[in-house]
């Protein structure tokens, strides 16, 4: 093989390697589904990977170059439902708008008791749960503060 043929072979190998290792980016914006306002600092990551980012003040995000393939982009923000978007990178960069919907969560009600009322409830608890036997009288509740009366 003469030097010119070796040179052509080397160049063709370099170009074929570059073609096989093409990378693409995923860019987009995270917004509120109803008002279309940007969700600043929303978390965006690629599922089952270590790649993640945070949306900027305008809701925009971008991932570093990724090899061609199928990915799941996950977007989340406090007070909103997490959204998983399938993305297929094959021949071009991918742009996406992610609209998150509000998720209302209700906290359970809180009952505030005076010490006298709590002691009365604890006495009822001991009698009704532990019973009146000799062995029940020997039982000790080690963490009475963890018992909640609803």
MODA-V47223 format. One record per backbone hydrogen bond with DSSP energy under -1.0 kcal/mol. NH is the residue of the N-H (numbers start at 1). CO is the residue of the C=O. E is the energy in kcal/mol with one decimal. If there is no record, write none. Layout:
NH;CO;E
NH;CO;E
This chain:
6;2;-2.1
7;3;-2.3
8;4;-2.3
9;5;-2.5
10;6;-2.6
11;7;-2.5
12;8;-2.5
13;9;-2.2
14;10;-2.2
15;11;-2.4
16;12;-2.3
17;13;-2.3
18;14;-2.2
19;15;-2.1
20;16;-2.0
21;17;-1.6
24;66;-3.4
27;94;-2.8
28;61;-2.1
29;96;-1.7
30;59;-2.5
31;98;-3.0
32;37;-2.6
33;100;-3.0
36;32;-1.9
39;30;-2.4
41;55;-1.2
42;39;-1.4
43;76;-2.3
44;53;-2.8
45;74;-2.4
46;51;-2.6
47;72;-3.0
53;44;-3.5
55;42;-2.8
56;60;-2.8
59;56;-2.0
61;28;-2.4
63;26;-2.3
66;24;-3.7
69;89;-1.9
71;87;-3.4
73;85;-3.0
74;45;-3.3
75;83;-2.7
76;43;-2.6
80;77;-2.2
81;101;-2.8
83;75;-2.5
85;73;-3.3
87;71;-3.3
89;69;-3.3
94;25;-2.9
96;27;-1.9
98;29;-3.3
100;31;-2.7
103;79;-2.8
118;114;-2.6
119;115;-2.5
120;116;-1.9
121;117;-2.4
122;118;-2.6
123;119;-2.1
124;120;-2.1
125;121;-2.6
126;122;-2.8
127;123;-2.3
128;124;-2.6
129;125;-2.8
130;126;-1.4
131;126;-1.4
137;133;-1.7
146;143;-1.8
147;144;-1.1
